[in-house]
Amino acid sequence: MDGEGRLSRRGFVGAGAGTAAVAAIGAPGALGRGPGDYGGRRHRSRLLPRSRIGIQLFTVRDQVAALGFEAVFARLSQIGYREVEFAGYNAQGRRWTNEELRRLLRRYGLRGIGSHVNYFSADPNAYSFVTQLEQVLDDAEEIGLPYIGTASRPGQRYGDTVEGYRRAAEDFNRFGAAARQRGMRFYQHNHSEEFAVENETRLYDVLLEETDPRLVFFELDIFWAYVGQSRFPGFKPHEYPWSMPERFPLFHVKDGIDYSNVPAVTGQFFDWDMTDVGDGDIAFEPFFCGLDTRRHHYLVERDTAPDPVRNPAGSFSTAERSYAYLAGLRERRGGRSRRG
């Protein structure tokens, strides 16, 4: 997609709510009706509930490491975030206690929505679902997390094959059952490898089919799903949450620029580069328009946010700009885009 297409992503917000409204985050939208209207609402309203806009702390990991959780939580709360997803419980060279984290979340009006934990490790003492399941669940329960998940590749333990994914699904069902007993939900976060195909079978589909929908849920990383589409064509990323919305309570809202059709330009991630949300080629409306957005969570993430070369403005700037974009999205007629 060319530069004009990329500009239109933030331009859409300006058209729906006005450029000044985006900066202020929250001016009322224009009259209209779209597929995201629930209960007979006839006025175009905010597409995503602000209470459901969060951030994966990996995005600001440099700030967490340098300043600690309290200073970072204070800044994120000031920006407007109401939810955070952990990427570990360490900061400033120490493991923060569950009581400390729960207290700080409450102090700054934040909700810990989930955490990423490694799926498997060959080290029996490592912190992972396979090796320390009860400790992983203890920590999540004590912090007050409703979800606990992994961003590890499902093939990490048994291989990136149909059979390997079937065996991983058995593990995930076990984790999900244990989490459910604690009043939590287990989830898996994708990268691009899950969308590979073996003998005309897409591995991600195996995972969905072989896991119990009552026990295993998914966090769709939208950026990586599009990278997967580029690498392994034949599916449309938004069709997963549209066909089974109850299985996708969490989204990683991550944006990127697609260089696959740009000669002599190679992206950092299989012909893609990451950007702040709203600056890239990805249209988020096909995922969210038409869903009951009050039943999902929208977590900003940019892996490269702390990189001073790729993102000289810094990771807090990414957090601010991405929040402003998502908070400024308005419902609109159609909900489909040229990427849909």
N, C-alpha and C positions, 0 to 999 in steps of 0.2 A: 504494500500500500504506500502511496506517495505521501509527501509531506502535507499536502492539503487534506488527505484523509485523516492523518494524525491530529492535525489542528482541530478537526471537527469534533473530536471526542470531548475536549474541554469546551469547544464551541457549542456543543449540544446543551451544556448547562447554561451557557449564556443565553441561548435562544429560549430555553424553558423558563428561566427565572430572572434573567437579566444579569449582566456582568457585575453590577454593584451588589446584587443580591447574593451572588456566589461569594464575594469577599465577605459579606456580612453573615453568610450562612443562615438562611432561613426566611427570606421574603416569600410571600405567598405566590403560588404558581398561577398560570393563566387558567381560565375555565376550559374544561374539556373532559373527555371520558376515554379511558383506555382499559386494556385487559386486566390491569392491576387494581381496578375499582372493586372493592368488596362491600357487600351489604348495601348496594344501591347508591354508593357515593357518586355524586355527579360533578364534583369539582376536582380538578387536577390537583393532586396533593404530593407531598414528599414521597418519593418512591421507596426509600429505605427508612425505617424508624431509627431515629438517632440513638435510641437506647440499645439498638442491636448492632451499631457500628463499633468495631473493635480493631485491635492491632495485634499481630504476632510479634512478640518482643524480640525475636531474631532480627527484625527490621532495625531496631535501635540497640543492638547488642553491644556496640561500642560505648554507648551512653550508660547502659546497665553496668558494664564492666568498670567504667571510670567513676560513675556517680552513685551507683547503688540503686536498689529498687525504689526507695522512697522518693528521691529526687526525680527519677524517671516517671513514677506514677503521678507525682504532682504536676509535671509538665504535660503528660498525656491527658490528664483530667482537665487541665486548663485549655488545651486544644479543643476538647469536646468529647473525647473518647469515653465510653462507658464500659467497655469490655476489653480484656487483655487475654492473650493466650501465651502460656509460658513455653520457653524453649530450654528448660532447665531451671534450677533453683539456686544457682550460684551467681554471686556478684561481689566485686571488690575482694576477690580472693578467698571468699568463704561461702559455705552453704548456709543460706538463711533458713531459719526454722519455719515450720509450717505455721506456728502461732504468729510469728512476726509478719509473714506474708499475708495471712488472713486479716490481721489488724491493719496493715497498711492499705490493703484493698478497700476495706471499710472506711478508713480515714479519708481516702481521696475519691470516694464515690464510684469505685470501679468494681466490676464483677470479674473474677477469674473464671473464664468460660471453659478452658481446657488446657492441656499440656501435651507436648510431644515427648515421647519416651522411646528409646530404641526397642525394636521388636526382638532382636536376638543378639546374643554375644556368646562367643566360644568360651569366654572367661566366666566361670561359674559365680564369681563375686561381682560381676559387672551389673550395673543398674539397667535392667531391661525387663520386658514383659515375661520372657521365657525364664530368666534366672531369678528374678525377684518380684514375681507378680504381686504377692501380698503386700510387700513394702511399697510398690508403685501405687497400689490402690489405697493403702493407708495414707500416703502423702496426699493424694488427690482428695480423699475424703476429708482429711483434717484441714486442708486449705479451703475446701468448700467448692471444688470444681464439679460441675454437672457432667462434664465430658472428660475422658482420658483416652489419649490415642497415640498413634505412632505415625511418623513420616518415613519410616524405613520401607525399602522396597520389599514387597511380599516374597520375592524370590531369594531374599537374602539367606534364608535357611535351607531351602530345598531346591533352589534353582529357578531360573526364569523360563519355565515350561508350563504347559497345561497341568501336568501332574504335580509339579512343584507348587503351583497356585492352589490346587485342590488341597494339598497337605497344609499349606499356609492357612487356607480357609478354616480348616479344622482347629488350628491354633487360635485363630481370631474368634471362632465361635466359643472356645473355652474362655478366652479373655472377656468376651462380651457377657457370658453367663456370670462370671465372677464379678464383673463391674455392676451388672444388674442387681445382684444380691446386695450391693452397697448403695443402690439408688442412683447409680451413674450409668453413662452410656460409653461404650468403647467405639472408637472411630479410626479409620485409616485415611491418611492423606496421600494423594498421588503425586508422582512426578511424571515424566514422559514415558518411561520404560514400561509402565503397566499397560500401555496401549499397543504394545507389540502383538504380532499375530503369529501363531504357530498352527500350521495345517488348517488355515482358514478360520481359526478360533482366536478371538481377541482375548488376551489374558485378563484384562479388566473385567470382561463379561463373565469369565470363570469365577472371579472373586465375588462378583455380585450374585451369581447364581448359586454358588456353593456355601455362602454364608447365610445364616438365619436372619431375616429382616427384623426380628424382634430383639436381636442381640448385637448386631454389627451394623454400624452406620459409617457414613463417608463424609469427608471434608474435601470438596472438589477444589483443587488448585486450578483456577481458570487459565492462568498463564501456561502451566505445564501441560494442561489438556490440549491447548492449541499447539504447543511444541510437539506433543504426541500426534496430533492430527497431521502436522507437517511431515513428521518422520514416518508415520504409519497411517496413510489416508484410508478413508472409508467410513468415517463416523463424524458426527457433529457434536461438539462438546456439550452444547446446551441441552441436547436431547436427553442426557442422563437425568438431570434434576427435573426436567419437564415430565418424563415418563414415570419417575418414582420420587416425587419431592420429599416424601417422608423419610427416605433413606439418606438424604443430603441436607441435614440440618445446618451444616457449616460450609461456608465458602471462604477460600483464600482469594481475596480480590487483589489480583496482581496483574500489572499491565506490562506490555512489551511492544517492541517494534520488530516487524517481520521483514527480514532482508532476503528471504528465499528467492524473490524475483528481482533483486537488485544486483546487477552485474558488479563484480569486483568488490563487493562488500560482504564480509563474513561476520555474523553475529557471535556473541560470546557463548550462546547456548543453542547449538544446532540451528544457526542462521537467525536466531532471535536475540535481542538485548532486552534487559529489564529497564523499566522507567517508573517514575512516579505514576500513581493511578490517575488516569485522565490524559496522560501525555502520549500514550501509545496507540496501537492499531486495534486494540480489543474493544469491542462493543459489549457492555455489560447488560444492556437492556434485554437482549434475548434470554438471559438467564433469569432476570428478576421480574420483568413485566409479566403479569399473569399469575405469578406465584403469590401465595399469601405470605408476604414478606415479613409478617409479624412472627412467623414460625421458624425463621432461619436467622443465622448470625453471619455477619459480613466483616471479615478480618483482613485488614490491610497487610500486605507483605511486599517487601522488596529486598531480596537477598543481597543486592549490591548497594544498599543505601549507605553503609559506612565507608564505602570505597571512595577515597578522596579524588581519585582520577576519574572514575565513572560518575561520581555524584559529588562534585565539589561543594554544593550547598549544604551537605551533611544530612544525617539520618533524621534529625528532628524536623528539618525542612520537608523531607519526604513525608513524615507523619502529618505535618500541618497541611501540605498541599493535597495529599491523598484524602484526608478527612474532609477538607473543604469540597472536593469534587463529589464525593459520595453523599455528603449531607445536602449538596445542592441539586442532586438528581431529582427530576420530577417525572411523574407518570405521564405517558404520552400514548397516543393512539398507535396501535400496531404492535410495538414491542419487538419487532424483528428488524434486523439490520442486514447490510450486504454480506456480513460474515455469517448470518443465520442460514 
